């Protein structure tokens, strides 16, 4: 059966990584086709794996009526050409336009909300517009997968869709043999993996490091429009000797295995893939208590949760953790056990495929199909 996966951006973000991990672990009988509004990391990875990729011009994240209408028309044409038996849309804009196109073409659809476009921390104007758009799209039908209980509860508070239309499936990642040994070296290596965009509050992280004692360094993995200003801030704060701007990397698992502490400071989140990867490596985590982060990071068990915009609290968490190698090792081991129990990709895929079967009314196996690709 052919499944059309629609997502907005093609850069190296959590939604794109989650989609690629899903595609790499689908059961036999599912034929994936990926569509996005731009080329980049996602399209390049699809090309390397031999997964068909379709560029949908105009499918962009910002609200733009003219481009949105153009993208909708292109999605409808794509659906009529590909004839998928099911559409699986990821991220807000793709979810809204995808559900309209699915309704118009009478194609079954599932939408995964990695984060909501009306999350706390999102600019207020965008939130105001996003809520009625999400409600409208939900009226068109389709199952909604949320990646955290926090996402589900947020949707219920805003009356986006009835509870029975939603199912929570935590993200998962493939396991790796690479393991960290937190607290085992003289120099403490902290690491953060995230795009350098306003959502990820790197400025707060850098300011919190001022006055942190000890032999430490921070590796920043990722790139984005804010990188030049962050490099300038690092110079201003006299931190350049302890910071490493590593840019985009393909060896994140290896970098994590050589680190001692993982940090992710965000203004909003769904269920961050980067934290799951850190737990897989056996690293303690310091993260902002937003979205579904507290469903992964348990205070004083496998890490510390800090409040958004609280520089002093973040500084205190960093100081406390790097001052105790034993605590680092203990928290890292707890995080690894949590990964093994709840965040393996096999669990995520099995639950996702079960939703496919529910929506299509099939069970137990996938049958290659002809015109229209609908299950028998």
C-alpha positions in Angstrom: 0.0 0.0 0.0 1.2 3.4 -0.9 1.4 6.0 1.9 2.0 9.7 1.1 4.0 11.4 3.9 3.6 15.2 3.8 5.8 17.6 5.8 6.6 21.3 5.4 10.3 21.8 5.8 13.2 19.7 4.7 15.9 20.8 7.2 17.3 18.7 10.0 14.6 19.2 12.6 12.9 16.9 15.1 9.9 16.2 12.9 12.1 15.4 9.9 14.3 13.0 11.9 11.2 11.3 13.4 9.7 10.8 9.9 12.9 9.4 8.5 13.2 7.0 11.4 9.6 5.9 10.9 10.2 5.3 7.1 13.4 3.3 7.8 11.4 0.9 10.0 8.1 0.4 8.2 6.9 -3.2 7.7 7.0 -4.8 4.3 4.0 -3.9 2.1 4.0 -0.1 2.8 5.3 1.9 -0.1 6.3 5.4 1.2 6.3 8.6 -0.9 7.5 11.8 0.8 6.4 15.3 -0.1 7.8 18.6 1.3 7.9 22.3 0.5 11.6 22.5 0.1 14.7 20.4 -0.6 17.5 19.8 2.0 18.4 17.3 4.6 15.1 15.4 4.2 15.2 15.2 0.4 18.9 14.3 0.4 18.3 11.4 2.8 15.3 10.2 0.8 17.5 10.2 -2.3 20.2 8.2 -0.5 17.7 5.6 0.6 15.8 5.4 -2.6 12.6 6.8 -1.2 10.6 8.8 -3.7 10.5 12.5 -2.9 8.1 15.1 -4.3 8.7 18.8 -4.0 5.5 20.9 -3.4 6.3 24.5 -4.2 4.6 27.0 -1.8 4.3 24.6 1.1 5.9 26.9 3.6 5.6 27.3 7.4 4.6 31.0 7.6 0.9 31.8 6.8 0.8 33.1 3.2 -2.7 32.9 1.6 -1.4 33.0 -2.0 1.3 30.4 -1.5 -1.0 28.3 0.7 -3.6 28.1 -2.1 -1.0 27.3 -4.6 0.4 24.6 -2.4 -3.1 23.1 -1.8 -3.7 22.9 -5.5 -0.3 21.1 -6.0 -1.1 18.7 -3.2 -4.4 17.8 -4.7 -2.7 17.1 -8.1 0.0 15.1 -6.3 -2.6 12.9 -4.6 -4.5 12.3 -7.8 -1.2 11.3 -9.6 0.2 9.1 -6.7 -3.2 7.6 -5.7 -2.1 6.8 -2.1 -4.2 4.6 0.0 -3.4 6.7 3.0 -1.9 10.2 3.8 0.2 10.8 6.9 0.9 14.5 7.4 3.5 15.9 9.8 3.8 19.4 11.3 1.1 22.1 11.4 1.0 23.6 7.9 1.3 20.3 6.2 -1.4 19.0 8.5 -3.8 21.7 7.7 -3.3 21.7 3.9 -3.0 18.0 3.9 -6.3 17.4 5.6 -8.1 19.8 3.2 -6.5 18.0 0.2 -7.4 14.6 1.7 -11.0 15.7 2.3 -11.4 17.0 -1.3 -9.9 13.8 -2.8 -11.6 11.5 -0.3 -8.3 10.0 0.8 -7.9 8.7 4.4 -5.5 10.8 6.4 -3.6 10.8 9.7 -2.0 13.9 11.2 0.9 13.8 13.6 1.2 17.0 15.8 4.9 17.2 16.8 4.2 20.5 18.4 1.1 22.7 18.1 1.3 26.0 16.3 -0.4 27.6 19.3 2.1 26.4 21.9 3.2 28.7 24.7 6.2 30.6 23.5 4.9 30.9 20.0 4.4 34.5 18.9 0.9 35.6 20.1 -0.4 36.6 16.6 0.6 33.2 15.2 -1.2 31.5 18.1 -4.4 33.5 17.6 -4.6 32.5 13.9 -3.5 28.9 14.5 -6.2 27.9 16.9 -9.2 28.4 14.5 -7.2 26.9 11.6 -6.4 23.7 13.6 -10.1 23.4 14.7 -11.2 23.8 11.0 -8.7 21.1 9.8 -9.8 18.7 12.6 -13.4 19.0 11.4 -12.4 17.5 8.1 -11.7 14.2 9.7 -8.7 12.0 10.2 -7.0 10.5 13.2 -4.6 12.8 15.2 -1.4 11.4 16.7 0.1 13.5 19.4 3.7 12.9 20.5 3.1 13.6 24.2 0.3 13.7 26.8 1.0 17.4 27.1 0.2 17.9 23.4 -3.1 15.9 23.9 -4.1 17.9 26.9 -3.3 21.2 25.1 -5.5 20.2 22.2 -8.3 19.3 24.5 -8.1 22.6 26.4 -8.4 24.5 23.2 -11.1 22.1 21.9 -9.2 21.3 18.8 -10.8 17.8 18.5 -12.6 15.3 20.7 -10.4 13.0 22.8 -11.5 9.9 21.0 -10.0 11.3 17.7 -6.5 11.6 19.3 -3.9 9.0 20.3 -0.6 9.7 22.0 2.4 7.9 20.6 5.8 8.9 22.0 8.6 9.4 19.6 11.2 6.7 19.3 14.7 6.4 17.9 16.8 3.4 16.7 19.2 2.0 19.4 22.9 2.5 19.1 25.9 0.7 20.6 27.6 4.0 21.4 27.4 4.8 25.1 28.5 7.8 27.1 30.5 7.5 30.3 29.4 10.7 32.1 31.6 12.0 34.8 34.6 9.8 33.9 36.9 12.5 32.5 38.7 15.5 34.0 37.0 17.9 31.6 33.2 18.0 31.6 31.7 18.1 28.1 28.2 19.5 27.9 26.4 19.3 24.6 23.3 20.7 23.0 21.8 19.6 19.7 19.2 21.9 18.2 18.6 24.3 15.3 19.7 27.9 16.1 16.3 29.5 15.9 14.2 31.5 18.4 12.4 28.4 19.6 15.7 27.1 21.1 16.7 29.7 23.7 20.5 29.5 23.1 20.9 33.1 24.3 19.6 32.1 27.8 21.9 29.1 27.8 25.0 31.1 27.0 24.2 33.8 29.6 23.6 31.1 32.3 27.2 29.8 31.8 28.7 33.0 33.0 30.2 32.3 36.4 29.9 28.5 36.2 33.1 27.2 37.7 35.2 24.2 36.8 36.9 22.5 33.9 34.1 22.4 31.3 33.2 23.0 27.7 30.0 23.2 25.7 29.5 21.8 22.2 26.7 23.4 20.2 25.6 21.1 17.4 23.3 22.6 14.8 23.0 25.6 12.6 20.5 28.3 11.8 19.8 32.0 11.3 20.8 32.9 14.9 24.3 31.4 14.7 26.1 34.7 13.9 24.5 36.6 16.8 25.2 33.7 19.2 28.9 33.7 18.2 29.0 37.4 18.8 27.3 36.9 22.2 29.8 34.2 23.1 32.6 36.8 22.5 30.8 39.4 24.5 30.4 37.1 27.4 34.1 35.9 27.1 33.0 32.3 26.6 34.7 31.6 23.3 37.4 29.5 24.9 34.8 27.1 26.3 32.3 27.0 23.5 32.5 24.9 20.3 30.1 25.8 17.4 30.1 22.5 15.5 27.4 23.2 13.0 25.4 20.5 11.3 26.8 17.1 12.0 26.1 13.5 10.8 27.9 11.9 13.8 25.6 13.1 16.6 25.5 9.6 18.3 29.3 9.6 18.4 29.4 13.1 19.9 26.9 12.2 22.5 28.9 9.2 23.5 31.9 11.4 24.3 29.9 13.9 26.4 28.9 14.1 30.0 25.7 16.3 30.1 23.0 17.0 27.6 21.2 20.4 27.6 18.1 21.6 25.7 16.7 25.0 26.5 13.5 25.6 24.5 10.5 28.0 24.6 8.2 25.2 23.3 8.5 21.5 22.4 6.5 18.4 21.6 8.6 15.5 22.5 12.2 16.3 21.5 14.1 13.7 19.5 17.4 15.1 20.8 16.6 14.3 24.4 15.7 10.7 23.4 19.0 10.4 21.7 20.8 11.7 24.8 18.9 9.2 27.0 19.9 6.4 24.6 23.5 7.4 25.0 23.1 7.3 28.8 23.5 11.1 29.4 21.9 13.1 32.2 19.6 15.8 30.8 19.0 19.5 31.8 16.0 20.8 29.9 13.2 23.4 30.0 10.0 22.1 31.4 7.8 22.7 28.3 5.6 20.4 26.3 6.2 16.7 26.8 9.8 17.1 28.2 8.7 16.1 31.7 7.3 12.9 30.3 11.0 12.0 29.5 13.0 13.8 32.1 12.1 13.1 35.7 13.3 15.7 38.2 16.3 14.4 40.2 16.0 10.9 38.5 17.5 11.2 35.0 18.0 15.0 35.0 16.8 18.4 36.0 13.9 20.5 34.7 14.2 24.3 34.6 11.7 27.0 34.1 11.5 29.0 30.8 13.4 32.3 30.9 15.0 31.5 34.4 18.7 32.1 34.0 19.6 31.6 37.6 17.7 28.3 37.9 19.4 27.0 34.8 22.8 28.1 36.1 22.1 26.3 39.4 21.2 23.1 37.6 24.4 23.1 35.5 26.5 23.8 38.6 24.9 21.1 40.6 25.3 18.4 37.9 28.8 19.1 36.8 30.0 19.3 40.4 29.1 15.6 40.9 30.5 12.9 38.6 28.6 10.3 40.5 25.3 12.1 40.0 26.0 12.4 36.3 26.6 8.6 36.0 23.6 7.7 38.1 21.2 10.0 36.2 22.6 8.8 32.8 21.9 5.2 33.8 18.3 6.0 34.7 17.9 7.8 31.4 19.2 4.8 29.5 16.7 2.5 31.2 13.9 4.9 30.4 14.9 4.8 26.7 14.9 1.0 26.7 11.4 0.9 28.2 9.6 3.6 26.3 11.4 5.3 23.5 12.6 2.6 21.0 11.7 3.1 17.4 10.2 -0.4 17.3 7.5 0.7 19.8 6.7 3.9 17.9 6.4 2.1 14.6 4.2 -0.7 15.9 1.8 1.8 17.5 1.8 4.0 14.3 1.1 1.1 12.0 -1.8 0.0 14.3 -3.3 3.4 13.7 -3.0 2.9 10.0 -4.8 -0.4 10.3 -7.5 1.1 12.4 -8.1 4.0 9.9 -8.1 1.6 6.9 -10.1 -1.2 8.6 -7.4 -3.8 8.1 -5.5 -5.9 10.6 -2.4 -8.0 10.9 -0.8 -7.6 7.4 -0.3 -5.2 4.5 -1.5 -6.1 1.1 0.1 -4.5 -2.0 -2.7 -2.7 -3.9 -3.5 -1.5 -7.3 -5.4 1.6 -8.4 -6.1 3.9 -5.4 -4.1 1.7 -3.1 -6.9 0.9 -0.8 -6.8 -2.0 1.5 -9.0 -5.0 1.1 
